Amino acid sequence: MQIDLKRIIEAVGKEKNIDKQLIIDALREAVLAAARKHFGECVFETRFNEETEEIELIRYRVVVANDNLTNPSKQIPQSEALNMDESLQIGDEVGESLPTDQLGRIAAQSAKQAIVQRVMEAEKEKIVQEFQEKKHQIVMGQVRRFDKSDIIVDLGNAEGVLPFREQIPTEKYKLRDKVTAFVLDVKKSTRGFQIILSRAHPEFLMRLFEQEVAEISEGIVVIQSAARDPGSRSKIAVYSTESSVDPVGACVGIKGARVQTIVQELRGEKIDIIPYDRDSAKFVCNALAPAEPSKVIVNERSHIMEVVVPDDHLSLAIGKRGQNVRLAAQLTGWKVDIRSETKMRELVQEHKMLIAKIPMLGEMRAEILVNEGYKDPVDISHMDARSLVKLLRLTPEEAQQVIDGAAELAASMKEQTSARQEEEDLDVHVLDLNETHVEVTEMDATQEAEAAIADIVAKTRREPLLDPDKINIKAVDKEKLNYWMQLKGVGEQTAAVLCVGGFSDFASLMSSTPEDIAYKTGLPLKLSGKIYAETTRIFG
């Protein structure tokens, strides 16, 4: 056990690229295991002697009276102990060095197996650590084999899994094909660890641009967000930290060379490079390219943007199977509703006729409110009286009458809706009783159950502390607004609500939950969840 330890340690460390101390620890544990097999269950300690570069084995025993010796493995008679040290007394613990060359061939073999096992574990841990550091980065490998629809990729010193859901649908691979992929996650399981790869994730597109565009790696051009329909089309939003650099031009490259390299890597996937704008409405308009919106109505409370486009641009804005508007929504973080100008005029007329029923509001004032985005009596009932005074040139008393009238109209509409729903429910029950051929489908039952659960959750949720529509943006410090507007999909109104809601920085928001954010700010739970997820993704 003692021969050539220095050479063994150096050789194994160099061959396996493992820290010398880890090998020494493995040797100490191996000697300890061998000693227990050879000498029995004693109290042992192993040390590595730096001078002799040998593993020393020490056994500890307690000094007992000669006639009280019951366990020679853990006790030493006083007479024997005094021969070792005359100052020892009963109850003292004494350590004695044992020769490791007596451990025997079987014990040595066990020690060897323990060392091999420890080295293998260390190699695995090293690989796991290496790929943990490569998480969210690009790696290259070769197709080794197929596991059903998944692809097993040889990454050199490890294997990665490219699951079917993370593959680009239009791609086909053969054995030994080269694969460039994004390290999505490194998971540990009972069978070891798995390196999960992806070619469909939006971050894969972002990493490709970072590799290809020098201005991005240098921090001059920044990628704000990306959205993908893998294999078909993608959008990426960029902005420049220097006014002299065009972010879109930098990403496209001379004669489109840079973006074409990425398109080839993604097997022909079309890429739209969108200029990011801190004004959420302008950003959404940019994201809907090549369509050109004529008007945008922003609803901060519901986090929805209604985008009006010319009639001949409607199909262009929506895209094939809704692809363009879907990618724009993913890119900006806003829910986007597309309306044609003709349809919008019809809707505006309907909203105007409804709002005009509110006392003190005629058609002209109703049209002003609709054009400002207040299309529902509920929205108007939540308005601040001062805002109405300024917007419609009313007296404070008249503005309050409008708010009260809007609340009454909203309540009346709610009662009518409830009554109509009860009648419909009654009609359904009559059908169930009298027409035995009418069946409730499984989908109807599922929707009914989901609606019931949603209703229960809504009833048990705490009333929010704030009304977002009543927050005055001008009363909030501009720097604080800009701080929160760094987040994707957060406009001035939402930023002001977060500030007034008591969130001083990203850390305070990440320490909360989406439910707490919704409770403190009055923002919709879905929007609160998006803000929480975005903050955690960037700063977590």
C-alpha positions as CSV (number, residue, x, y, z in Angstrom):
1,M,0.0,0.0,0.0
2,Q,2.9,2.4,0.6
3,I,5.0,1.8,-2.5
4,D,5.2,4.5,-5.2
5,L,2.3,6.5,-3.8
6,K,3.7,9.7,-5.1
7,R,4.0,8.3,-8.6
8,I,0.4,6.9,-8.4
9,I,-1.0,10.2,-7.2
10,E,0.8,12.2,-9.9
11,A,0.0,9.7,-12.7
12,V,-3.7,9.5,-11.9
13,G,-4.1,13.2,-11.4
14,K,-2.4,14.0,-14.7
15,E,-4.2,11.2,-16.7
16,K,-7.7,12.1,-15.3
17,N,-7.1,15.8,-14.9
18,I,-8.2,15.5,-11.3
19,D,-7.1,17.6,-8.3
20,K,-4.3,15.9,-6.3
21,Q,-6.1,16.5,-3.0
22,L,-9.1,14.5,-4.2
23,I,-6.9,11.5,-5.0
24,I,-5.2,11.7,-1.6
25,D,-8.7,11.8,0.1
26,A,-9.7,8.7,-2.0
27,L,-6.5,6.9,-0.9
28,R,-7.1,7.8,2.8
29,E,-10.7,6.5,2.6
30,A,-9.5,3.4,0.8
31,V,-6.9,2.6,3.5
32,L,-9.6,3.2,6.1
33,A,-11.9,0.8,4.5
34,A,-9.1,-1.8,4.2
35,A,-8.1,-1.4,7.8
36,R,-11.6,-2.0,9.1
37,K,-11.7,-5.3,7.1
38,H,-8.3,-6.4,8.4
39,F,-8.3,-5.1,12.0
40,G,-12.1,-5.1,12.7
41,E,-14.3,-2.2,13.9
42,C,-11.8,0.1,15.6
43,V,-11.6,3.9,15.8
44,F,-9.2,4.7,12.9
45,E,-7.8,7.9,11.4
46,T,-5.8,8.2,8.2
47,R,-3.3,11.0,7.4
48,F,-1.2,11.9,4.4
49,N,2.4,12.6,5.4
50,E,3.7,15.3,3.2
51,E,7.3,14.5,4.0
52,T,7.3,10.8,3.3
53,E,4.3,11.0,1.0
54,E,2.7,8.0,2.6
55,I,-0.7,7.3,4.0
56,E,-0.4,6.8,7.8
57,L,-3.0,4.7,9.6
58,I,-3.6,5.5,13.3
59,R,-5.8,3.5,15.7
60,Y,-7.3,5.1,18.8
61,R,-8.1,3.2,22.0
62,V,-9.2,4.2,25.5
63,V,-7.0,3.3,28.5
64,V,-8.8,0.9,30.9
65,A,-7.7,-1.0,34.0
66,N,-6.1,-4.4,33.2
67,D,-9.0,-6.3,34.7
68,N,-11.7,-4.2,33.0
69,L,-10.6,-5.0,29.4
70,T,-13.7,-6.1,27.4
71,N,-13.1,-4.8,23.9
72,P,-9.4,-5.0,22.8
73,S,-10.3,-3.3,19.5
74,K,-11.4,-0.1,21.3
75,Q,-9.7,-0.5,24.7
76,I,-6.0,-0.9,25.7
77,P,-5.0,-2.2,29.1
78,Q,-3.2,0.3,31.4
79,S,0.0,-1.8,31.6
80,E,0.4,-1.8,27.8
81,A,-0.5,1.9,27.6
82,L,2.2,2.8,30.2
83,N,4.8,1.1,28.0
84,M,3.9,3.6,25.3
85,D,3.7,6.7,27.5
86,E,4.2,6.7,31.3
87,S,1.9,9.8,31.7
88,L,-1.2,8.1,30.4
89,Q,-4.0,7.5,32.9
90,I,-7.3,5.5,32.9
91,G,-9.8,7.1,30.6
92,D,-7.2,8.7,28.3
93,E,-7.3,8.1,24.6
94,V,-4.1,6.9,23.0
95,G,-3.3,6.7,19.3
96,E,-0.9,4.2,17.8
97,S,0.5,4.0,14.3
98,L,-0.3,0.7,12.4
99,P,1.7,-0.7,9.5
100,T,-0.4,-0.5,6.3
101,D,1.7,-3.3,4.6
102,Q,-0.1,-5.8,6.9
103,L,-3.5,-5.1,5.3
104,G,-3.2,-8.0,2.9
105,R,-3.9,-8.7,-0.8
106,I,-7.8,-8.7,-0.5
107,A,-7.8,-5.5,1.5
108,A,-5.5,-3.9,-1.0
109,Q,-7.8,-5.0,-3.9
110,S,-10.8,-3.4,-2.0
111,A,-8.8,-0.3,-1.6
112,K,-8.0,-0.2,-5.3
113,Q,-11.7,-0.6,-6.2
114,A,-12.6,2.2,-3.8
115,I,-10.0,4.5,-5.4
116,V,-11.3,3.6,-8.9
117,Q,-14.9,4.3,-7.9
118,R,-13.9,7.6,-6.3
119,V,-12.0,8.7,-9.4
120,M,-15.0,7.8,-11.6
121,E,-17.3,9.8,-9.4
122,A,-14.9,12.7,-9.5
123,E,-14.7,12.6,-13.3
124,K,-18.5,12.6,-13.5
125,E,-18.8,15.6,-11.1
126,K,-16.2,17.4,-13.2
127,I,-18.2,16.9,-16.3
128,V,-21.4,18.0,-14.6
129,Q,-19.6,21.1,-13.3
130,E,-18.2,21.8,-16.8
131,F,-21.6,21.7,-18.4
132,Q,-23.3,23.6,-15.6
133,E,-20.9,26.4,-16.5
134,K,-21.8,25.9,-20.2
135,K,-25.6,26.2,-19.5
136,H,-27.3,28.6,-21.9
137,Q,-24.3,28.4,-24.2
138,I,-23.7,26.8,-27.6
139,V,-21.9,23.4,-27.9
140,M,-21.0,21.3,-30.9
141,G,-21.3,17.5,-31.2
142,Q,-22.0,14.6,-33.4
143,V,-25.0,12.3,-33.7
144,R,-24.1,9.1,-31.9
145,R,-27.5,7.2,-31.9
146,F,-31.3,7.6,-31.7
147,D,-33.5,6.9,-28.7
148,K,-37.0,6.7,-30.2
149,S,-37.6,10.4,-31.4
150,D,-34.7,11.8,-29.3
151,I,-31.2,12.3,-30.6
152,I,-28.2,11.3,-28.5
153,V,-25.3,13.7,-29.3
154,D,-21.6,12.9,-28.6
155,L,-20.1,16.1,-27.0
156,G,-16.6,14.6,-26.5
157,N,-16.4,13.8,-22.8
158,A,-20.1,13.4,-22.3
159,E,-23.4,12.7,-24.1
160,G,-26.2,15.2,-24.6
161,V,-29.9,14.5,-25.4
162,L,-31.7,16.5,-28.0
163,P,-35.4,15.8,-27.2
164,F,-37.9,15.7,-30.0
165,R,-39.7,18.8,-28.6
166,E,-36.4,20.8,-28.8
167,Q,-35.7,19.8,-32.4
168,I,-36.5,22.0,-35.4
169,P,-39.4,20.1,-37.1
170,T,-38.0,20.4,-40.6
171,E,-34.6,18.9,-39.8
172,K,-33.5,15.3,-40.3
173,Y,-30.3,13.8,-39.0
174,K,-28.2,10.8,-39.7
175,L,-25.5,9.0,-37.7
176,R,-22.2,11.1,-37.4
177,D,-23.9,14.3,-38.6
178,K,-22.5,17.5,-36.9
179,V,-24.9,19.2,-34.5
180,T,-24.8,22.7,-33.1
181,A,-27.1,23.1,-30.1
182,F,-27.9,25.1,-27.0
183,V,-27.4,23.7,-23.5
184,L,-30.9,24.1,-22.1
185,D,-30.4,22.3,-18.7
186,V,-28.2,19.8,-16.8
187,K,-30.3,17.4,-14.8
188,K,-29.2,14.8,-12.3
189,S,-31.2,11.6,-12.0
190,T,-30.8,8.1,-10.4
191,R,-29.0,7.0,-13.6
192,G,-26.5,9.8,-13.5
193,F,-26.9,13.2,-15.2
194,Q,-28.4,14.3,-18.4
195,I,-27.4,17.3,-20.6
196,I,-30.5,18.6,-22.3
197,L,-29.9,20.3,-25.6
198,S,-32.1,22.5,-27.8
199,R,-32.2,23.9,-31.3
200,A,-35.8,25.3,-31.0
201,H,-35.4,27.6,-28.0
202,P,-35.4,31.4,-28.6
203,E,-32.1,31.7,-26.6
204,F,-30.4,29.5,-29.2
205,L,-31.1,32.2,-31.8
206,M,-29.8,34.9,-29.4
207,R,-26.5,32.9,-28.8
208,L,-26.0,32.5,-32.6
209,F,-26.3,36.3,-33.1
210,E,-23.8,36.8,-30.2
211,Q,-21.4,34.5,-32.0
212,E,-21.8,36.1,-35.4
213,V,-22.2,39.8,-34.5
214,A,-19.1,41.4,-32.9
215,E,-21.1,44.4,-31.8
216,I,-23.3,42.2,-29.6
217,S,-20.4,40.4,-27.9
218,E,-18.8,43.8,-27.3
219,G,-22.0,45.2,-25.7
220,I,-22.6,47.9,-28.3
221,V,-25.7,46.1,-29.6
222,V,-28.0,44.5,-27.1
223,I,-30.6,41.8,-27.7
224,Q,-33.8,42.7,-25.9
225,S,-35.8,39.6,-26.7
226,A,-36.5,36.9,-29.2
227,A,-39.5,34.8,-30.4
228,R,-39.5,31.7,-32.6
229,D,-41.7,29.4,-34.6
230,P,-38.8,26.9,-35.1
231,G,-38.0,26.0,-38.7
232,S,-40.4,28.6,-40.1
233,R,-39.9,32.2,-38.8
234,S,-38.4,34.1,-35.9
235,K,-38.2,37.7,-34.6
236,I,-35.4,39.2,-32.6
237,A,-35.5,42.7,-31.0
238,V,-32.2,44.7,-30.7
239,Y,-31.1,48.2,-29.7
240,S,-27.8,50.1,-29.7
241,T,-26.0,51.6,-26.7
242,E,-24.2,54.0,-29.1
243,S,-26.2,56.4,-31.3
244,S,-23.7,56.0,-34.1
245,V,-24.4,52.3,-34.5
246,D,-27.4,51.0,-36.3
247,P,-28.4,47.8,-34.4
248,V,-30.4,46.3,-37.2
249,G,-27.7,47.0,-39.8
250,A,-25.0,45.5,-37.5
251,C,-27.1,42.3,-37.2
252,V,-27.8,42.1,-40.9
253,G,-24.2,42.6,-42.0
254,I,-22.7,43.7,-45.3
255,K,-25.1,42.4,-48.0
256,G,-26.8,40.3,-45.3
257,A,-23.8,38.1,-44.7
258,R,-24.2,37.9,-40.9
259,V,-27.9,37.0,-40.8
260,Q,-27.5,34.6,-43.8
261,T,-25.0,32.6,-41.8
262,I,-27.5,32.2,-39.0
263,V,-30.3,31.4,-41.5
264,Q,-28.2,28.6,-43.0
265,E,-27.5,27.2,-39.5
266,L,-31.3,27.2,-38.9
267,R,-32.0,25.5,-42.2
268,G,-33.7,28.4,-43.9
269,E,-35.7,29.8,-41.0
270,K,-36.7,33.4,-41.8
271,I,-35.5,36.0,-39.3
272,D,-37.0,39.4,-38.8
273,I,-34.7,41.8,-37.0
274,I,-36.8,44.4,-35.1
275,P,-35.6,47.7,-33.6
276,Y,-36.5,47.7,-29.9
277,D,-38.2,50.9,-28.5
278,R,-38.8,51.7,-24.9
279,D,-42.2,53.0,-25.9
280,S,-44.3,49.8,-25.7
281,A,-46.7,50.9,-28.4
282,K,-43.9,51.7,-30.9
283,F,-42.2,48.4,-30.0
284,V,-45.4,46.5,-30.8
285,C,-45.8,48.3,-34.1
286,N,-42.2,47.5,-35.0
287,A,-42.8,43.9,-34.0
288,L,-45.8,43.6,-36.4
289,A,-43.6,44.4,-39.4
290,P,-44.1,44.1,-42.4
291,A,-47.6,45.4,-41.5
292,E,-47.9,49.1,-40.8
293,P,-50.4,49.9,-38.0
294,S,-52.4,53.1,-38.2
295,K,-53.4,53.3,-34.5
296,V,-52.6,51.6,-31.2
297,I,-54.9,51.6,-28.1
298,V,-53.0,50.6,-24.9
299,N,-54.8,49.0,-22.0
300,E,-52.2,49.0,-19.2
301,R,-54.6,47.5,-16.7
302,S,-55.2,44.4,-18.8
303,H,-51.8,44.5,-20.5
304,I,-53.5,44.4,-23.9
305,M,-52.8,46.4,-27.0
306,E,-55.4,46.9,-29.7
307,V,-53.6,47.5,-33.0
308,V,-55.6,49.0,-35.8
309,V,-54.3,48.3,-39.4
310,P,-55.6,49.3,-42.8
311,D,-58.0,46.7,-44.2
312,D,-55.5,45.6,-46.9
313,H,-52.8,45.0,-44.2
314,L,-55.0,42.8,-41.9
315,S,-53.9,39.5,-43.3
316,L,-50.3,40.7,-43.3
317,A,-50.4,41.8,-39.7
318,I,-52.0,38.5,-38.6
319,G,-49.8,36.3,-40.8
320,K,-50.2,32.8,-41.9
321,R,-52.2,30.9,-39.2
322,G,-51.7,33.9,-36.9
323,Q,-47.9,33.5,-36.9
324,N,-46.9,37.2,-37.2
325,V,-49.1,38.5,-34.4
326,R,-48.2,35.5,-32.2
327,L,-44.5,36.1,-32.6
328,A,-45.0,39.8,-32.0
329,A,-46.9,39.1,-28.7
330,Q,-44.1,36.7,-27.6
331,L,-41.4,39.3,-28.5
332,T,-43.0,42.2,-26.7
333,G,-44.7,40.5,-23.8
334,W,-48.0,42.1,-24.6
335,K,-51.3,40.5,-25.6
336,V,-52.0,42.0,-29.1
337,D,-55.4,42.2,-30.7
338,I,-55.5,43.1,-34.4
339,R,-58.4,45.1,-35.8
340,S,-59.0,46.3,-39.3
341,E,-60.0,50.0,-39.6
342,T,-63.5,49.1,-40.8
343,K,-64.0,46.7,-37.9
344,M,-62.6,49.2,-35.5
345,R,-65.0,51.9,-36.7
346,E,-67.9,49.5,-36.1
347,L,-66.6,48.7,-32.6
348,V,-66.0,52.4,-31.8
349,Q,-69.5,53.2,-32.8
350,E,-70.9,50.4,-30.5
351,H,-68.7,51.5,-27.6
352,K,-69.7,55.1,-28.2
353,M,-73.4,54.3,-28.1
354,L,-73.0,52.3,-24.9
355,I,-71.0,55.0,-23.1
356,A,-73.3,57.7,-24.3
357,K,-76.0,56.3,-22.0
358,I,-74.0,57.5,-19.0
359,P,-75.5,60.7,-17.5
360,M,-73.6,63.9,-18.4
361,L,-72.0,62.2,-21.5
362,G,-73.2,62.9,-25.0
363,E,-72.0,61.3,-28.2
364,M,-69.1,63.8,-28.5
365,R,-67.7,63.2,-25.0
366,A,-68.3,59.4,-25.4
367,E,-66.2,59.5,-28.6
368,I,-63.4,61.3,-26.7
369,L,-63.4,58.6,-24.0
370,V,-63.5,55.7,-26.5
371,N,-60.6,57.3,-28.5
372,E,-58.6,57.5,-25.2
373,G,-59.2,53.7,-24.6
374,Y,-62.1,53.9,-22.2
375,K,-64.6,51.6,-24.0
376,D,-66.4,50.1,-21.0
377,P,-68.5,51.6,-18.2
378,V,-66.3,49.6,-15.8
379,D,-63.2,51.4,-17.0
380,I,-64.9,54.8,-16.6
381,S,-66.1,53.9,-13.1
382,H,-62.5,53.4,-12.1
383,M,-61.3,56.7,-13.5
384,D,-60.0,59.5,-11.3
385,A,-62.4,62.5,-11.2
386,R,-59.5,64.9,-11.9
387,S,-58.7,63.0,-15.1
388,L,-62.3,63.4,-16.3
389,V,-62.3,67.1,-15.5
390,K,-59.1,67.6,-17.5
391,L,-60.2,65.3,-20.4
392,L,-63.8,66.4,-20.9
393,R,-63.7,69.9,-19.3
394,L,-66.3,69.0,-16.7
395,T,-66.7,70.4,-13.2
396,P,-65.6,68.1,-10.3
397,E,-69.3,67.5,-9.4
398,E,-70.1,66.6,-13.0
399,A,-67.1,64.3,-13.2
400,Q,-68.3,62.5,-10.1
401,Q,-71.8,62.1,-11.6
402,V,-70.2,60.5,-14.6
403,I,-68.2,58.0,-12.4
404,D,-71.3,57.1,-10.4
405,G,-73.4,56.8,-13.5
406,A,-70.8,54.5,-15.1
407,A,-70.8,52.3,-12.0
408,E,-74.6,52.0,-12.1
409,L,-74.6,51.2,-15.8
410,A,-71.8,48.5,-15.2
411,A,-73.8,47.0,-12.4
412,S,-77.0,47.0,-14.5
413,M,-75.2,45.3,-17.4
414,K,-73.8,42.7,-15.0
415,E,-77.3,41.9,-13.6
416,Q,-78.6,41.5,-17.2
417,T,-75.8,39.2,-18.1
418,S,-76.4,37.1,-15.0
419,A,-80.1,36.9,-15.7
420,R,-79.4,35.9,-19.3
421,Q,-77.0,33.3,-18.1
422,E,-79.6,31.9,-15.7
423,E,-82.1,31.6,-18.5
424,E,-79.5,29.8,-20.7
425,D,-78.7,27.5,-17.8
426,L,-82.5,26.8,-17.4
427,D,-82.9,26.1,-21.1
428,V,-80.0,23.6,-20.8
429,H,-81.6,21.8,-17.9
430,V,-84.9,21.6,-19.8
431,L,-83.1,20.1,-22.8
432,D,-81.4,17.6,-20.5
433,L,-84.8,16.5,-19.1
434,N,-86.9,16.5,-22.2
435,E,-84.5,15.6,-25.0
436,T,-82.6,12.4,-24.1
437,H,-80.6,12.5,-27.3
438,V,-78.8,15.7,-26.2
439,E,-75.4,14.7,-24.7
440,V,-72.9,16.9,-22.8
441,T,-69.5,16.3,-24.4
442,E,-66.4,15.7,-22.4
443,M,-65.0,19.0,-23.6
444,D,-68.1,20.8,-22.2
445,A,-67.7,19.2,-18.9
446,T,-64.0,20.1,-18.8
447,Q,-64.7,23.7,-19.6
448,E,-67.5,23.9,-17.0
449,A,-65.1,22.5,-14.4
450,E,-62.4,24.9,-15.3
451,A,-64.8,27.8,-15.1
452,A,-66.0,26.7,-11.7
453,I,-62.5,26.5,-10.4
454,A,-61.6,29.9,-11.8
455,D,-64.8,31.3,-10.1
456,I,-63.8,29.8,-6.8
457,V,-60.2,31.2,-7.1
458,A,-61.6,34.6,-8.0
459,K,-63.9,34.7,-5.0
460,T,-61.2,33.6,-2.5
461,R,-58.5,36.0,-3.9
462,R,-57.8,39.0,-1.7
463,E,-59.0,42.5,-2.8
464,P,-56.0,44.4,-4.3
465,L,-54.6,47.3,-2.3
466,L,-54.4,49.6,-5.4
467,D,-56.4,50.5,-8.4
468,P,-53.8,50.8,-11.3
469,D,-56.0,53.2,-13.2
470,K,-55.9,55.7,-10.4
471,I,-52.1,55.9,-10.2
472,N,-50.7,59.3,-11.4
473,I,-47.6,58.7,-13.5
474,K,-46.4,62.3,-13.0
475,A,-46.3,61.8,-9.3
476,V,-43.6,59.1,-9.6
477,D,-39.9,59.9,-10.1
478,K,-38.8,59.6,-13.7
479,E,-35.7,57.6,-12.8
480,K,-37.8,55.0,-10.9
481,L,-40.1,54.7,-13.9
482,N,-37.1,54.1,-16.2
483,Y,-35.7,51.5,-13.8
484,W,-38.8,49.3,-14.1
485,M,-39.2,50.0,-17.8
486,Q,-36.1,47.9,-18.3
487,L,-38.3,44.9,-18.1
488,K,-39.9,43.6,-21.3
489,G,-43.6,44.6,-21.6
490,V,-43.5,47.2,-18.8
491,G,-44.8,50.6,-19.8
492,E,-44.9,53.8,-17.8
493,Q,-48.3,53.1,-16.2
494,T,-47.2,49.6,-15.0
495,A,-43.9,51.0,-13.8
496,A,-45.7,53.6,-11.8
497,V,-48.0,51.0,-10.3
498,L,-45.0,48.9,-9.2
499,C,-43.3,51.9,-7.6
500,V,-46.5,52.9,-5.7
501,G,-47.1,49.3,-4.8
502,G,-43.9,49.3,-2.6
503,F,-41.4,47.6,-4.9
504,S,-38.2,49.5,-4.6
505,D,-36.0,47.3,-6.8
506,F,-35.8,43.9,-8.6
507,A,-34.7,42.1,-5.5
508,S,-37.8,43.2,-3.6
509,L,-40.0,42.0,-6.4
510,M,-38.2,38.6,-6.7
511,S,-38.7,38.0,-3.0
512,S,-42.5,38.2,-3.5
513,T,-44.8,35.9,-5.5
514,P,-47.1,36.7,-8.5
515,E,-50.0,36.6,-6.1
516,D,-48.4,39.1,-3.8
517,I,-47.5,41.4,-6.7
518,A,-51.1,41.3,-7.9
519,Y,-52.4,41.9,-4.4
520,K,-50.1,44.9,-3.7
521,T,-50.5,46.6,-7.1
522,G,-53.9,45.6,-8.5
523,L,-52.3,44.4,-11.7
524,P,-53.8,41.2,-13.3
525,L,-52.4,38.0,-11.9
526,K,-51.2,36.9,-15.4
527,L,-49.3,40.2,-15.9
528,S,-47.9,39.9,-12.4
529,G,-46.6,36.4,-13.2
530,K,-45.0,37.7,-16.5
531,I,-43.3,40.5,-14.7
532,Y,-42.0,38.1,-11.9
533,A,-40.8,35.6,-14.5
534,E,-39.0,38.3,-16.6
535,T,-37.3,39.8,-13.5
536,T,-36.2,36.3,-12.3
537,R,-34.9,35.4,-15.8
538,I,-32.7,38.5,-16.1
539,F,-31.6,39.2,-12.6
540,G,-32.2,36.0,-10.7
